[in-house]
Amino acid sequence: MKFLPLLIVVTTSCLIFLRFQFQNQPRDRVAEFLNLNIMMELPQRRRPFTFSITPWKITASKPLNSAVKRLEKETRWSLVVFVKSHSSHRNRRVLARMTWSSFEMIDGVRLETVFIVGNPDSEQERLSIENEHRRYGDLLQIDLEEKYTSIGFKTLAGMQYASSEFPPDWMYVSADDDMLPDWTRIVDEIDKMRNSTRSTAPHNSCEMLGHLPIMCGFGTVVHPRAQRSKSSKWYLSSEEYGLYEFPTYCLGGFYIMNVKLVGEIYQVSRWLPFFWIDDVWVTGFLRLKVHFRPQCPRDPDVGLWSSSKERFSFTGTEREILRQWTGYVAKIHERTYIYGDADAGSDRSLKLPYQWNAWLDYVLDGRIIEN
């Protein structure tokens, strides 16, 4: 018995060593992910989404606003934001139209915004959506029940519309309706990404595989674990998902890619079973499916852009977004920009028509956020 403590210590040390060795064994993680059931092709393609409402204001070929038309030849590149929004979240959409989506051009970059909504829950809400569509013309409504597990379908519906209506060299953004983008930093970072990819791609046939990568506005999640706790919002049983780990992915509140990649991801998704955690599915699994080439390194992080550790957007309550907006818009005023007044139906290239403190008090009192 006197050797029992020593035996316990030796056994424990051996187990720790073996576990360490096992965890650090080189594994082909890409193969593990690609061989999951959710990556096995369906017998036939999923049908395209049907749209009850399409945006009449947003068009790639002809800018509707006069100031943007005048500068069309000076446009360096263009970007369209697809915002996933619940049909009842009118206040959030109005807030976005008054703040970040009111800018139509910054530093020669054209900006457009589309809000994706599902089926309204009531007749009153349906009428409200129709009125909002007539007034703003930026809604994309799909025939889909409004519930949390449908967010992935909203993302793919936006990808379907973007890839069919916008040129492949446009930049595409997937966003939530409770975020605030820092446009000056985003434009600068996309410029850096485009220049970097352009300069490195010719030297390596596998480099980004001919695509601009996906830029993650809220950062990436590396070695993410599936949630096994039943109290978690993202709970997955081992029957639903057999591995403990996901591919690296973008947090879903805000990420950017070009429309060329959007179209390829959307087409691949139609052949695969739906996986309801949308950011993991789109920027994790579908990204790997599109980017994988047998002759290239099997890197589970290929195709993600992470040159900066800082976030490019902010998320929070409406009050927090409004307060953060003051600092963001001050930076925009240091650039060349065009501001669109949605209510007046005209463009402004002057300072925004409000004093900061007075405007914030006005909005926070509820006099601008309409019902």
C-alpha positions in Angstrom: 0.0 0.0 0.0 2.9 2.3 0.6 3.4 2.5 -3.2 -0.2 3.5 -3.9 0.4 7.3 -3.8 3.3 7.0 -6.1 1.3 4.8 -8.4 -1.5 7.4 -8.5 0.9 10.2 -9.3 2.6 8.2 -12.1 -0.8 7.1 -13.6 -2.1 10.6 -13.5 1.0 12.0 -15.2 0.8 9.4 -17.9 -2.9 10.2 -18.6 -2.1 13.9 -18.8 0.8 13.2 -21.2 -1.3 11.0 -23.4 -4.1 13.5 -23.5 -1.7 16.3 -24.4 -0.2 14.1 -27.2 -3.6 13.2 -28.5 -4.8 16.8 -28.6 -1.6 17.9 -30.4 -1.6 15.1 -33.0 -1.9 16.7 -36.5 -5.4 16.0 -37.7 -7.0 16.6 -41.1 -9.8 18.7 -39.6 -11.0 19.8 -43.0 -11.7 16.2 -43.9 -13.6 15.7 -40.7 -15.8 18.6 -41.4 -16.3 17.8 -45.1 -17.3 14.2 -44.2 -20.1 15.2 -41.8 -23.7 14.3 -42.8 -24.6 18.0 -43.1 -22.0 18.2 -45.9 -23.4 15.3 -47.9 -25.3 16.4 -51.0 -29.1 16.1 -51.2 -30.7 14.0 -54.0 -31.9 17.3 -55.6 -31.4 21.0 -55.2 -33.4 23.0 -52.8 -35.8 25.3 -54.5 -35.0 29.0 -54.8 -36.8 31.4 -52.4 -39.9 33.3 -53.4 -40.2 37.0 -52.6 -43.4 38.8 -51.8 -41.7 42.2 -51.9 -38.5 43.3 -53.7 -36.7 46.7 -53.2 -37.7 49.2 -55.8 -35.2 51.8 -54.6 -32.1 49.6 -54.8 -30.7 49.1 -58.3 -27.1 48.2 -59.3 -27.3 49.7 -62.8 -28.8 53.1 -62.2 -28.4 55.0 -59.0 -31.7 56.8 -58.3 -30.3 59.7 -56.4 -29.0 62.6 -58.4 -25.8 63.3 -56.4 -24.7 59.6 -56.8 -25.5 59.7 -60.5 -23.2 62.7 -61.0 -20.3 60.8 -59.3 -21.0 57.4 -60.9 -17.9 57.5 -63.1 -15.8 58.3 -60.0 -17.1 55.3 -58.0 -14.1 53.1 -57.0 -16.2 50.1 -55.9 -19.7 49.5 -54.6 -21.2 47.7 -51.5 -24.7 46.5 -50.6 -25.7 45.6 -47.1 -28.3 42.9 -46.5 -29.8 43.4 -43.0 -31.6 40.4 -41.4 -34.6 42.0 -39.6 -37.7 40.8 -38.0 -40.8 42.1 -39.7 -41.9 43.8 -36.4 -38.5 45.6 -36.0 -39.6 48.8 -37.8 -38.0 51.1 -35.2 -34.6 49.5 -35.8 -34.9 49.9 -39.6 -36.0 53.5 -39.2 -33.0 54.1 -36.9 -30.6 52.6 -39.5 -32.1 54.7 -42.3 -31.5 57.8 -40.2 -28.0 56.9 -39.3 -25.5 54.6 -41.0 -27.6 53.6 -44.1 -28.3 57.2 -44.9 -24.8 57.5 -46.4 -24.8 56.7 -50.1 -21.2 57.4 -50.9 -18.0 57.6 -48.8 -14.6 58.2 -50.4 -15.8 57.1 -53.8 -17.5 53.9 -52.5 -21.2 53.6 -53.2 -23.3 52.2 -50.4 -26.8 50.5 -50.6 -28.9 48.8 -48.0 -31.6 46.1 -48.2 -33.6 44.9 -45.2 -34.7 41.2 -45.3 -38.0 40.4 -43.5 -40.2 37.3 -43.2 -44.0 37.0 -43.1 -45.7 39.4 -40.7 -47.5 37.9 -37.7 -50.7 39.9 -38.0 -52.8 41.9 -40.5 -51.8 45.2 -38.8 -48.1 44.3 -39.2 -48.7 43.3 -42.9 -50.2 46.7 -43.6 -47.3 48.4 -41.8 -44.8 46.5 -43.9 -46.6 47.5 -47.1 -46.6 51.2 -46.1 -42.9 51.0 -45.2 -42.1 49.4 -48.5 -44.0 52.2 -50.4 -42.2 54.9 -48.4 -38.6 53.6 -48.4 -38.4 50.9 -51.2 -35.6 49.0 -49.4 -37.4 45.8 -48.2 -36.9 42.3 -49.4 -39.7 40.0 -48.0 -39.5 36.3 -48.2 -42.2 33.7 -47.7 -40.9 32.5 -44.4 -42.1 32.3 -40.8 -40.4 34.7 -38.4 -38.5 32.6 -35.9 -34.9 32.3 -34.7 -34.0 29.1 -36.6 -35.1 30.8 -39.9 -32.2 33.4 -39.8 -30.0 31.1 -41.9 -32.7 31.0 -44.6 -32.9 34.8 -44.5 -29.2 34.9 -45.1 -29.4 32.6 -48.1 -32.4 34.5 -49.5 -30.3 37.7 -49.4 -27.5 35.8 -51.1 -29.8 34.6 -53.8 -31.1 38.1 -54.5 -27.6 39.7 -54.3 -26.1 37.2 -56.7 -28.9 37.6 -59.3 -29.2 41.4 -59.0 -25.7 42.8 -58.4 -22.4 42.5 -60.4 -19.9 39.9 -59.1 -17.3 42.6 -58.2 -19.7 44.4 -55.8 -19.0 43.8 -52.1 -21.8 42.1 -50.1 -22.4 42.6 -46.3 -24.6 40.3 -44.1 -25.7 42.2 -41.0 -28.1 42.1 -38.1 -30.5 45.0 -37.4 -29.0 45.9 -34.0 -25.5 46.8 -35.3 -23.8 50.0 -36.3 -21.0 49.8 -38.9 -17.9 52.1 -38.7 -17.9 53.0 -42.3 -14.6 54.8 -42.4 -12.7 51.8 -40.9 -14.6 49.3 -43.1 -13.8 51.2 -46.3 -10.2 51.5 -45.3 -10.0 47.8 -44.4 -11.7 46.6 -47.6 -9.3 48.7 -49.6 -6.4 47.0 -47.8 -7.9 43.6 -48.3 -8.5 44.1 -52.0 -5.0 45.5 -52.6 -3.4 42.7 -50.6 -5.2 39.9 -52.3 -4.5 41.5 -55.7 -0.8 41.6 -55.1 -0.4 38.1 -53.6 -2.8 36.0 -55.7 -0.7 35.7 -58.9 2.2 34.2 -56.9 0.1 31.3 -55.5 -2.6 29.5 -57.4 -4.2 28.4 -54.1 -4.0 31.9 -52.5 -7.7 32.8 -51.7 -8.6 30.5 -54.6 -9.4 33.4 -56.8 -11.7 35.1 -54.3 -11.5 38.0 -52.0 -11.8 36.4 -48.5 -14.6 36.9 -46.0 -13.9 39.8 -43.7 -15.4 39.3 -40.2 -16.7 42.6 -38.7 -17.2 41.2 -35.2 -14.2 38.9 -35.4 -13.7 35.1 -35.9 -14.3 32.2 -33.5 -11.3 29.8 -33.6 -11.7 26.2 -32.5 -15.3 26.8 -31.5 -17.1 24.1 -29.5 -20.6 22.8 -30.1 -23.0 23.7 -27.2 -24.1 20.5 -25.4 -25.9 22.3 -22.5 -29.6 22.2 -23.0 -30.0 25.6 -21.5 -27.9 27.1 -24.3 -29.6 29.1 -27.1 -27.4 27.2 -29.6 -27.8 23.7 -28.0 -26.9 20.8 -30.4 -27.3 17.2 -29.4 -24.7 14.7 -30.5 -27.3 13.2 -32.9 -27.6 16.6 -34.6 -23.9 17.3 -34.8 -21.4 14.5 -34.1 -18.2 16.5 -33.6 -17.3 18.7 -30.6 -15.7 21.4 -32.8 -16.9 23.7 -35.6 -14.7 25.2 -38.4 -13.5 28.7 -37.7 -16.3 31.1 -38.5 -17.3 34.7 -38.4 -19.6 36.0 -35.7 -22.8 36.5 -37.7 -23.7 40.1 -36.9 -21.6 41.6 -39.6 -19.4 40.0 -42.3 -18.3 41.0 -45.8 -17.4 39.2 -49.1 -17.7 39.9 -52.8 -20.9 39.0 -54.7 -18.9 36.4 -56.8 -18.3 34.4 -53.6 -21.9 35.0 -52.5 -23.2 33.4 -55.6 -21.0 30.3 -55.2 -21.9 29.8 -51.5 -25.6 30.2 -52.3 -25.5 27.6 -55.1 -23.5 25.1 -52.9 -26.0 25.6 -50.1 -28.9 24.4 -52.3 -27.3 20.9 -52.5 -26.7 20.6 -48.8 -29.0 19.9 -45.7 -29.9 23.1 -43.8 -27.9 23.8 -40.7 -29.8 26.3 -38.5 -26.8 28.1 -36.8 -26.4 30.5 -39.7 -23.0 32.1 -39.1 -21.4 28.6 -38.5 -23.0 27.2 -41.6 -22.4 30.0 -44.0 -18.9 31.3 -43.0 -17.7 28.0 -41.6 -19.0 24.9 -43.4 -20.2 26.4 -46.8 -16.9 28.5 -46.9 -14.9 25.3 -46.6 -17.1 23.5 -49.2 -16.5 26.3 -51.8 -12.8 26.9 -51.0 -11.7 23.3 -50.8 -9.4 22.1 -53.6 -7.5 18.7 -53.4 -4.3 20.3 -54.7 -4.3 23.1 -52.1 -3.3 23.0 -48.4 -6.1 21.7 -46.2 -6.3 24.8 -44.0 -9.6 25.0 -42.0 -9.2 28.8 -41.8 -8.6 29.4 -45.6 -10.6 32.3 -47.0 -11.0 34.4 -43.8 -9.6 37.9 -43.5 -8.3 38.8 -40.1 -5.6 41.5 -40.5 -7.0 43.6 -37.7 -7.9 42.5 -34.1 -10.3 45.4 -33.8 -14.0 45.2 -34.6 -15.5 47.1 -37.6 -19.0 47.5 -36.1 -20.8 48.0 -32.9 -23.9 46.2 -31.5 -26.2 47.2 -28.7 -29.6 48.7 -27.8 -31.1 51.6 -29.8 -30.0 54.1 -27.2 -26.4 52.7 -27.2 -26.3 52.7 -31.0 -27.4 56.4 -31.1 -24.8 57.4 -28.6 -22.0 55.5 -30.5 -23.2 57.0 -33.8 -22.1 60.5 -32.7 -18.5 59.4 -32.8 -18.8 57.4 -35.9 -20.4 60.1 -38.0 -17.9 62.7 -36.9 -15.2 60.5 -38.6 -17.3 60.3 -41.8 -17.5 64.1 -41.9 -13.7 64.1 -42.4 -14.2 62.2 -45.7 -15.9 63.0 -49.0 -19.5 61.7 -48.6 -23.0 61.9 -49.9 -25.9 61.8 -47.5 -29.4 60.7 -48.6 -32.5 62.1 -47.0 -35.0 59.3 -47.3 -38.0 61.3 -46.2 -37.3 64.3 -48.5 -36.3 62.0 -51.4 -33.2 64.1 -52.1 -29.5 64.1 -51.5 -27.3 66.2 -49.3 -23.6 66.7 -49.5 -23.5 69.2 -46.6 -23.3 68.6 -42.9 -26.1 66.6 -41.5 -29.1 68.7 -40.5 -28.9 68.5 -36.7 -26.9 69.5 -33.7 -25.6 66.4 -31.9 -26.9 66.8 -28.4 -30.2 68.3 -29.5 -30.7 65.5 -32.0 -29.9 62.7 -29.6 -32.3 64.1 -27.0 -34.9 64.4 -29.7 -34.5 60.7 -30.8 -34.2 59.3 -27.3 -37.4 61.0 -26.3 -39.1 58.8 -29.0 -40.1 61.6 -31.4 -38.3 60.3 -34.4 -38.5 56.5 -34.0 -42.0 56.1 -35.4 -44.5 53.4 -34.7 
